[in-house]
Amino acid sequence: MIRLATVLIALGLASNALAQTAPPAPAAAPTDIYAPGRAIVADINRIVTPKGVQETLEVDLGGAKQVINVRGADRDNPILVFVHGGPASVEMPIAWSFQRPWEDFFTVVQWDQRGAGRSYLLNDPKALAPTLKLDRYRDDAIELIEYLRKRYGQRKVFLMGHSWGSVVGLSVAAKRPDLLYAYIGMGQVIDFRENERLGLDWTIDQARRDGNATAVGELEAIRPYPGPGALDLAKTMIQRKWNVHYGALAAGRPDGDFYFHAGRLSPEYTTADRKAWDDGSEFTMAQLWPQLADISLKDLDRVDTPVILFMGRHDYTTPAPIADAWLGRLHAPKKQMVWFENSAHLPMIEEPGHALAALLTYALPLADPPSAKP
């Protein structure tokens, strides 16, 4: 759920003698070394079908300007809205790496939530800060769905929530099931405090099995984590460092660089946008992370729309056993657990073929047939 990033601090060291004898040289214009790669990705992924849609829009949701990207080979296909995780870990710059096959069957909407990614630069952070509450994100999502239904002439949409976005998405499904063909939770979060407790226990167990005394020492030192009260972000980062190292983010990978570096080749994100991604993450996490400990959906036992969970068998970023137990208690018109045996928290990247097959098998048949669309 947290974007792990290294904070690089640049220290400018100048020679006093040089400063006294010559004026400073003008700063060279930064070179975007990824621009050629982005151009190739953009050309490969360009939508050229007669009824295709490929547009980036700025919309007002709950009084905050927010950016969405809409792509699909046929605008009459059902809409799938992707609600990214984090908080503020946007998916728009990474979507090029897995989403294009989805676009033959769905019109896929990537949404940079308030305070996140490209949306971060559109609003005054001081005015936005008090609004960073789960209910506001939920209602933003509902407003977005209403906007998309009207713009593209659709009766309902599919809503997919990933990680933090799964809390937003499931909250939408609970409040407005009438808007959805189905809710799809990937890396589903049910109870934040239990999530962090189980994740820490699992990580310590992995470190002990590995004989990693350094990891065990660092992890034991943050107990009682999560403990009572607000989540401590510094302790969370220690837990995540080792949690990710042991494959809880991506199975078999000791870090998440392969995932986060994908944004460098995104046709939707410039260098400035990637900086906004980082700045928005820092801003949003500072405001929202301490609040999350008391967010729980474990008592939600009925949802009046189909619920499908995509869970990596190795996911201990948002531990899969919690969601599995919750789904067993849930009453819904239809419910389905889809296990990704070789994935952790990122099934769409780790098993992209299986992710597409699951969407076509379990979600797409729930949409209206073309003749029933308004």
N, C-alpha and C positions, 0 to 999 in steps of 0.2 A: 504493500500500500504506500510505502514511502519511496520517493525517488532518491536513491543513494548517489550522492555526488561528492566529489572532492572539491573543497573550497580552495581555490588557488589565489594566494595573496602576492601581488607583484610589488616588489620594493624597488623604487627608483633610486639608484646610487649615482650621484654625479660627482665629478672631480671638481673641487673648488678652484684649482688652478685653471682647468679648462673653462670653467664658467667665467673666470675673470678675463680670459684672453679671447674668447670667441663667443658669438651669440649662439644659442641653441639651434640645432638644425631643425627644419620643419619636419613634423611627424609624417611618415610615409602613409599613404592611404592603405588601409587593410585590404588584403587580397583574400577573396573567398575561394579557397582552393577546392571547395566542394561543388562550385557552380556547374562545371562541365558534367559531373556525375548526376546532379539534379536535373539537368536538361535532358539527359538520356532517359532517366526514370520517367520524367514528365512525358516524353514522346512515346515511350512504350505503353504507359498507362492512360494515354489520352483516349477519351470516349469519342468515337466517330460514328456510332450507329445512328440511324435516322431518328429514332425516338429517345436517344440517350440524353442524359442530363449530367452536367459537370459545372458546378457553380459554387462560389464561396460568397456567403451573404452575412451581413451584419444585422442582427435582430435585437429588439428590445424585449427583455424578459425580466419582469419584476422591477422595472425601472433601471436596469443595468444593460448596457450594450454588450452583446456577446456575438462571437463569430461561429458560424457553422459552415461545414463543407458537405456538399451533396453530390453524390456520384452514382450513376447506374446506367446500364445499357439500354433500359427501357423504362421510361417514367411511369408506365402503367404497372410495373412490378410492385409488390408490396414494399413499404418503407420499413427499414430496420434502423432504429436510433441506437447508437452506441454511446453509453454513458461511462466516461473514463474514470479511472481510479485516482489514487494519490493520498489525500486530496491534492488536486492541481497537477497530477501527472497526466498530461494530455496525451491522447492517442492519435490525434490528427497528424502529427509529424512522423509517426511510426506506421500508420495504416497502409502506406504504399507497399510495405513488405509482406502483407498477408491479405489485404482486402480485395484486390482486383477480381479474383474468382467469384467472390460473393456478389459482385456487382452485375453479374450475368443473371442473377435470380432475384436480387433485392436492390432497391434504391437505398444506399447506405448513407447515413447522416452521422458525421463526426461533429461533436459539439465541444468547444472550449468553454468550460463552465466559468461562472463569474470569478474574477480574480486569477484566472488560469490562462497560460499560453497567450495566444493573440488577443484574447479578451482582456488581459491584464492592463494593456496600454490604453484601453478605451474608457476607463473610469477612474475617478479619483480614489486612490486606495483608502484615504481617511474616511471618505463617505461610505465606501464599500465594506470596510472592516466590520461594523456592527451587524451587517446583513448576512454574514457567513454562518448560517445556521442550517441544520438539516432540513427543516420545514421550508426554508426559502429555496434551497436547491431542488427539493421535491416539486415545489410549485413552479419554479423556472422550467423544469422538465415538462410539466403538464401544459404550461403556456406554449412551449416549443412544439409539443405534439399537436396542439390545436392549430398552431400556425402551419405546420406541415400538412395536416389534413386538408386545410383550406387551399393552400398553394398548389398542392399536387392532386387534389380531388380524390383523396383516399378516406375510407370510412374508419379504419383503425390502423394501428402500426404494430410492429414487433418492437419490443424494448429490451435491449441487452445492457445489463449493468456489470461492470468489471471491478472487483475489489471494492474500494470506497464507493464507486459508482453502483455497486450492487445494493448498497444500503439505500441510495437515492432511488434506484430503479424499483426495488421491492416496496418502498414506501409509496411510489406512484401506483404500483399494482394494487396495493391495499386500498388506496383512496379513490382511484379512478380506473377500475378494471374494465369499464365500458369502452375505454379508449384503445384497448390492447387486444390483438389476436392472441398474444402470449407474452409472458415475461420470461426472459432467459438470463439466469444468473451465472456468471463466470467468476470463479474465485469468490464465491458468495460469502459475505460477512453476515453473521447473525447476532453475535454479541461481542462487542469490542473487548471488554475486560477478559472474558473467557478466551477470546482469540489470542490475546497477548500472553495469558497465563499458560495455555497449552503450547503456544509457539516457543516460549522460553523453556519449558520442561523438555520438549522434543529436542531443542537445540543443545541443551546441556547433555542430554543422553547421547546425541551424536558425537559431541566433543569427547565425552568419556570413552565411548567405544573406540574413538580415534587416538586416544592417549594424548590429547591436546591439552596440556596443563595450563597453557596461556589462556585458551578459550574458556576453559572451565573456571579459572580464576576470575576473569573479567565478567563472566555471566553470573557467577555466584555473588559477586560484589554488588550487583544491581538489585538483588532480592531485598525486600519483597516487591518484585515487579510483576504485574502492574501495581499491586497494592491498592489501598483505598485512595479516593480523591482523583485529581486530574492526572492524565498520563504525562509522564516526565519524558520530554522529547530526547534529552541527552541519553537517558537509559534505553529508550527505544532504539536509538541509533546503534548502541552497543549490541543489543539483541539482534538487530537486523544484520549487522556486519557478519556475525557468525552464522545466523540463520541462512543468509544468502550463500555464505561459503559452503555450507553443507547441502546446497541444492534445493532449498525451500522456495526459491523464486523460479529457478529453471533447473529441472532435473539434470544432474550430471555436469552442471556448470558452476564454478566457484565464484562467479560474479555476474553482474547484469549488464556489463558494458556492451555486449553484442546487441542488446535490446535498445538501450538508451542512445547508442551511437547511430542507430538507424535514422534518427531525426536529421542527421547531417546531410542525408541524401534526399530529404523530403522536398518535392516540388512545391508544397504548401507553406514551407517555413524558410525564411531568410535567416541570415546571421542575427539580425536584430530580433526576429521572432524567437530564435532559440535563446537569446538573452532574456527576453520577456518570459519565456518558459521557466528559466531558472529563477528570475526575480519573483514571478507569480507563485512558484512553489515555496520559496522562502517566506513570502508574505502570508500566503494562505495557511501554511503549516503552523506558523506562529500564532495565528488567530484561532484556527480550528482544532488542531491536534489535542490541546488540553481538554476540549469539550467532549471528545469522542468516548471516553471511558464509560460514560453513563448511557450511551446509545445502545439499545438492545431491541431486537425484534423477536426474541425467543418466545414471547407470549402471543405472537401473531400465529394463530392456528387455522385461519381461514383466508383464502384469497380467491375471489370470484373470477379468475381467468386462469388459463393453463399456465403452469409453472414448470420450466425446464432448467435443470442445473447442469452446467458444464464444469466438472471438477477434475483437476489433476490429482492423480493418485498420490503424488509426492508433495502436494501443496501444504506447506506449513508456514507460509506467509499469512494466509487465511486458512487455518487448518481445516482440511476437508471433512474430518469426522464430525465436526460441529454442524456443518450444513447437512450432512447425510442424516444425522439424527433428527434435525429439525424437519427435513422433508418427510421423514417417516411419520411425524405427528400432524403434518399439514393436511387440511381438507381443501381440495381444489377440484374444478371440473375435470382436470387432467394434470398429472404430475409425472415427471420423468427425470431420473438421474442418469447422466451420461458420464461415464468414467473415461478419462484419458490416461491410459496406463503408463505412458512414457513422458508425462508432463508433471509440472508442479503448478506454478501460479499463472503461466502464460500459454495455455493450450493453443491459442490461435497462432502463436509463433512456433511452439515446440512441435505441434502436430497439426499443421495447416490443412492437410488433406482430410484428416479425421474431423477437424472443426467444420469444414465445408460439408462433409457428408452428414454430420449430425444436424446441421441447419436444414439440409434438404430432407432428411428423414423425419425429424421430430417437429420442426417449426413450420416450414413452408406449407405442408398440407393443411395447416390450420387457417390459412388465409382465405379470403373470399375468392371464388373463381372469378375470372375476368368479367363474365357476364353480370355479376352481382355488384360490380363497382358503380358508384354514383356517377 
